[in-house]
């Protein structure tokens, strides 16, 4: 006994297309695509600040598939469910991607210890019997957006002045650093002298560059330790917490002594009597020199004018005498 069965197979679609990532390089958010590399992988860049809420949405990766049915249904997967921190070559589970929507999130509130660059590999697959996939490389930048002071080559915030420092000459350059989202050129600087010394204007700071300078010639009584309070702030964003730091500056006696010696040598070369910078000795100032020159000039002009006046008077008297003599001679000849 035999039977016959008729089987009808309808092929509605062949899974011959891979998912295609939607990449609009002109759109910064929520699809910040940076383009496609030589291997056919798309690159995305997201950035986030620490301290934000948990499960924060970083952005969205979107793909399409021109097949139909299950062959066109797409899923997103974070490879190994981890991202590599590029600065330490370690892997962390700080981020996740929704398998259906492609929404990228942070799993927990990011802290300052999480600051850095992370590299994640997203696998985008369809649901065909022989699934096809595409790869998206994602870079996540956890930003350091705080204003921080940097003291070059000096972790103790201590500067010792052992050699002469002349007025308006830079002692050291202080920099406030705000990375990525804030323009460092917006940072302003302010300085306050914490010690209760009378010389409150001995130091000055440039509001834009952060350069600290000494405002006058150092004296014997200036050799001491100073504590300065430094503040860096963004005048355009009041919500940004200013950076506070202290800086200790020690002026050694050697800086005063060498300064006095250099002044002595300069005066000796010029043939002037050396002036000792001790206590409150005045010395010869530029103002007194100018005043002396002015007085001497006025006196010289007065002497010259007096001589000219005397010459004119003598000349006039001689002319009068000559006139009288001429008249007398005329009268004598007429008689």
C-alpha positions in Angstrom: 0.0 0.0 0.0 1.4 3.3 -0.9 0.4 7.0 -0.2 1.4 10.2 -1.7 1.9 13.5 0.0 2.3 16.9 -1.7 4.6 19.3 0.1 4.5 22.9 -0.9 7.4 25.1 0.2 7.0 28.8 -0.2 10.3 30.7 0.1 9.2 34.2 1.1 12.7 35.5 1.8 16.3 34.5 1.6 18.6 35.8 4.3 21.1 37.4 2.0 21.5 40.8 3.6 23.4 41.8 6.7 22.2 44.5 9.1 23.3 48.0 8.0 24.2 50.5 10.7 22.5 53.9 10.3 25.3 56.4 10.3 24.6 60.1 10.0 28.0 61.8 10.6 26.3 65.2 10.7 24.2 64.3 13.8 26.1 64.6 17.1 23.3 63.0 19.3 21.7 60.6 19.8 23.5 58.9 16.9 27.1 60.3 17.0 28.5 58.1 14.2 32.1 58.8 13.1 32.0 56.8 9.9 33.1 53.4 8.6 36.7 52.0 8.7 38.4 49.9 6.1 37.2 46.6 7.6 33.5 47.7 7.3 33.0 48.5 11.0 31.2 51.6 12.1 32.6 53.9 14.8 30.6 55.7 17.5 31.7 58.2 20.1 29.7 58.9 23.3 30.7 61.1 26.3 29.4 61.3 29.8 30.3 63.1 33.0 30.8 61.3 36.3 28.2 61.7 39.1 25.2 61.4 36.8 22.2 59.2 37.6 22.4 55.4 37.3 21.1 53.8 34.1 21.9 57.0 32.2 21.1 56.8 28.5 24.4 57.5 26.6 23.0 57.3 23.1 21.4 55.0 20.5 22.8 52.7 17.9 20.4 51.9 15.1 20.6 49.4 12.2 18.2 48.2 9.5 17.9 45.0 7.5 16.3 44.9 4.1 15.2 41.2 4.4 11.7 40.4 5.7 10.3 38.5 8.6 12.7 37.0 11.1 15.6 37.7 8.7 15.0 41.4 9.2 14.6 41.3 13.0 17.7 42.8 14.7 19.3 42.3 18.1 22.2 44.2 19.7 24.8 42.6 21.9 27.7 43.9 23.9 30.6 41.5 23.2 31.6 39.8 26.5 29.2 42.2 28.2 32.3 44.3 29.0 34.2 47.3 27.7 38.0 47.8 27.8 39.4 50.8 29.6 42.1 51.9 27.3 44.2 53.6 30.0 44.6 50.4 32.0 43.9 47.6 29.5 41.3 46.2 31.9 37.7 45.2 31.2 34.7 46.6 33.2 30.9 46.0 33.1 30.0 49.7 33.5 27.8 49.8 30.3 25.1 47.8 28.6 23.0 47.9 25.4 19.3 47.0 25.1 19.2 43.9 22.8 16.0 45.1 21.0 16.3 48.9 20.8 20.1 49.5 20.7 20.0 52.0 23.5 23.3 52.3 25.3 23.3 52.9 29.0 25.6 53.1 32.0 24.7 50.4 34.5 25.5 52.5 37.6 26.4 56.0 38.7 29.8 56.8 37.3 32.4 58.1 39.8 35.6 60.0 39.4 37.5 56.7 39.6 35.7 55.7 36.4 37.2 58.6 34.4 38.8 57.5 31.2 38.3 56.1 27.7 36.4 52.8 27.1 36.3 50.8 24.0 33.2 48.6 23.4 32.4 46.2 20.6 28.7 45.9 19.6 27.5 42.9 17.6 24.4 43.6 15.5 22.7 40.4 14.3 19.5 39.4 12.4 17.4 36.4 13.3 17.8 34.3 10.2 18.5 30.6 10.4 22.0 31.5 9.3 22.3 34.8 11.1 24.3 37.6 9.5 25.9 40.4 11.6 27.7 43.7 11.5 30.1 45.2 14.0 30.0 48.7 15.6 33.0 50.0 17.5 32.0 52.3 20.3 34.2 54.7 22.3 32.8 56.0 25.6 34.6 58.9 27.2 33.9 59.4 30.9 34.9 63.0 31.3 36.8 64.9 33.9 34.8 68.1 33.9 36.0 69.6 37.1 38.3 72.6 37.4 41.6 71.4 39.0 44.8 73.2 39.8 48.1 71.8 38.4 51.4 72.8 39.8 54.1 71.8 37.3 56.7 69.6 38.8 55.6 70.4 42.3 53.2 68.2 44.1 53.7 69.9 47.5 52.5 73.3 46.3 55.7 74.8 47.7 58.0 77.2 46.0 61.3 78.5 47.4 62.8 81.7 46.1 66.6 81.6 46.6 67.6 83.9 43.8 66.7 87.5 43.1 63.2 88.0 41.6 62.6 91.4 40.2 59.2 93.2 39.9 56.8 91.9 37.3 58.9 88.8 36.6 57.1 85.5 36.6 57.6 83.2 39.6 55.7 80.2 38.3 52.7 79.6 36.0 49.6 78.0 37.6 47.1 76.2 35.4 43.6 75.3 36.0 42.5 72.3 33.9 39.0 71.5 32.8 38.9 68.7 30.2 36.8 68.2 27.1 33.5 69.9 27.8 34.8 73.2 29.2 37.1 75.5 27.4 40.2 76.1 29.5 40.5 79.6 28.2 37.4 80.5 30.1 39.1 79.9 33.5 39.8 83.0 35.6 42.2 83.2 38.6 42.2 85.0 41.9 44.8 85.2 44.7 44.4 86.0 48.4 47.3 86.3 50.8 46.3 84.4 54.0 49.1 85.7 56.2 48.3 88.8 58.2 51.3 90.7 56.9 51.2 94.4 56.0 52.6 93.7 52.6 49.4 92.3 51.2 50.3 93.5 47.6 53.6 91.7 47.4 52.2 89.1 45.0 49.9 89.4 42.0 48.2 86.9 39.7 47.2 87.4 36.1 43.4 86.8 35.9 43.6 85.0 32.5 47.0 83.2 32.4 47.4 82.4 36.1 51.0 83.8 36.2 52.1 84.8 39.7 54.5 87.8 39.9 56.2 89.8 42.7 55.1 93.4 42.5 58.1 95.2 44.1 61.8 94.9 44.9 62.3 92.5 47.8 63.6 94.0 51.1 65.2 92.4 54.1 61.9 92.1 56.0 60.3 90.3 53.1 62.3 87.1 53.8 59.6 84.9 55.3 57.0 82.2 54.4 53.8 83.3 52.7 50.6 81.3 52.2 48.5 82.1 49.2 44.9 81.0 48.6 44.3 80.4 44.9 40.9 80.2 43.2 40.2 79.2 39.6 36.6 79.7 38.4 34.5 79.8 35.3 32.9 83.3 35.2 30.4 82.1 32.5 29.0 79.1 34.5 28.1 79.8 38.1 27.1 76.1 38.5 30.7 75.1 38.0 32.4 74.6 41.4 35.5 76.8 41.6 38.8 75.0 42.4 40.5 76.0 45.6 44.2 75.5 46.5 46.9 76.9 48.7 50.4 77.7 47.7 53.3 78.3 50.0 56.1 80.7 48.9 59.3 80.9 50.9 61.5 83.9 50.2 65.0 83.1 51.4 67.4 85.7 52.8 69.8 84.7 50.0 67.4 86.2 47.5 67.5 89.5 49.3 71.3 89.5 49.7 71.9 88.6 46.1 69.5 91.3 45.0 71.4 93.9 47.1 74.7 92.7 45.6 73.4 93.0 42.1 72.2 96.5 42.7 75.6 97.4 44.3 77.4 96.1 41.2 75.2 98.0 38.8 75.7 101.3 40.8 79.5 100.7 40.9 79.6 100.2 37.1 77.7 103.4 36.6 80.0 105.3 38.9 77.3 106.0 41.5 77.6 105.6 45.2 76.1 102.2 46.1 72.8 102.2 48.0 72.2 99.5 50.6 68.8 97.9 50.6 68.5 97.6 54.4 65.6 98.4 56.5 63.8 101.4 55.2 66.7 103.3 53.6 65.4 105.4 50.8 68.4 105.4 48.4 68.3 107.5 45.2 65.1 107.1 43.4 64.3 108.0 39.8 61.8 110.7 40.9 64.5 112.5 42.9 66.9 112.4 39.9 64.2 113.8 37.6 63.4 116.6 40.1 67.1 117.5 40.5 67.5 117.7 36.7 64.4 119.9 36.4 65.6 122.3 39.1 69.1 122.5 37.5 67.5 123.2 34.1 65.3 126.0 35.5 68.3 127.6 37.3 70.4 127.4 34.1 67.6 129.1 32.1 67.3 131.9 34.6 71.0 132.5 34.6 71.0 132.7 30.8 68.1 135.0 30.7 69.8 137.3 33.3 72.9 137.5 31.2 70.9 138.3 28.1 69.1 141.0 30.0 72.3 142.6 31.3 73.8 142.5 27.7 70.7 144.3 26.4 70.8 147.0 29.2 74.5 147.6 28.6 73.9 148.0 24.8 71.0 150.4 25.4 73.1 152.6 27.8 76.0 152.8 25.3 73.6 153.9 22.6 72.3 156.7 25.0 75.8 157.9 25.8 76.7 158.0 22.1 73.6 160.1 21.4 74.3 162.6 24.2 77.9 163.0 23.0 76.8 163.7 19.5 74.4 166.4 20.7 77.1 168.1 22.8 79.4 168.2 19.8 76.8 169.8 17.6 76.1 172.6 20.2 79.8 173.3 20.6 80.4 173.7 16.9 77.4 176.1 16.6 78.9 178.4 19.2 
